[in-house]
Amino acid sequence: MVKNSLIIKFDHGVLDASSTDSLCISKKVNGIYNVVFDNASPRPKVGQKKLLTNNTFKFTTDYQVYFTQDYENDALINSATDPKDIAPGQYVEWKENDLTEAAKADVSLLTADQAKGSFVIKNAPKQFHAAVKASTGKSWTTIFVDPNQHMGGGTITLTPKNEYVLYWYNLADTEYIHEVFEGDAFKFSFPPGDSTRTIRFGYATQDQPADGSESPAFYVVD
């Protein structure tokens, strides 16, 4: 397990206290971003974090898998099964209307290279969509729902990546599906061997807009 800390700072004057937008964080799984796993807002809704000048978001690489019956953009994710803990190189299987506990996958399910970063659901029923949760250290939040329909009884390989996006959105919330267009988002990752990343939202020169036409943007600090 890796414990990641994402620090987001704001230049003076760019954090609009009247804005209802949320700063959203999504993680890439199976090549796409489609669930907001954490967010915060200058005007938070009930249970939402409030954005301040300095903000820290914490999450880990502990995972769980489960099934949901529906996939619809901007729709609430409804669990159809209980989640099961899983780690790269492991698999769970659908048996007797439930997922088994995780076990080590053999090479027929995952090659040695795949086992370093992927896990598998075996014998997946056709009517369900596979979903992945990650831990914040205190709770679990969904990071991905497979949008694809699969043949019944097949295997679904799930690969979380060290790739994330930040973006502003006025409707996004956790435990909702929200398909992210990468071109509209700021991409970042954690450097090898480093579990902390600091990102600033502001101007190219901190606290100093070049002129009235410069819009604030995201910048990696370290």
Secondary structure, 3 states (H helix, E strand, C coil): CCEEEEEEEECCCCCCCCCCCEEEEEEEECCECCEEEEEEECCCCCCCEECCCEEEEEEECCEEEEEECCCCCCCECCECCCCEEECCCEEEEEECCEECCCEECCCCCCCCCHHHCCEEEEEECCCCEEEEEEECCCCEEEEEECCCCCCCCEEEEECEEEEEEEEEECCCCCCEECCCCHHHCEEECCCCCCCEEEEEEECCCCCCCCCCCCCCEEEECC
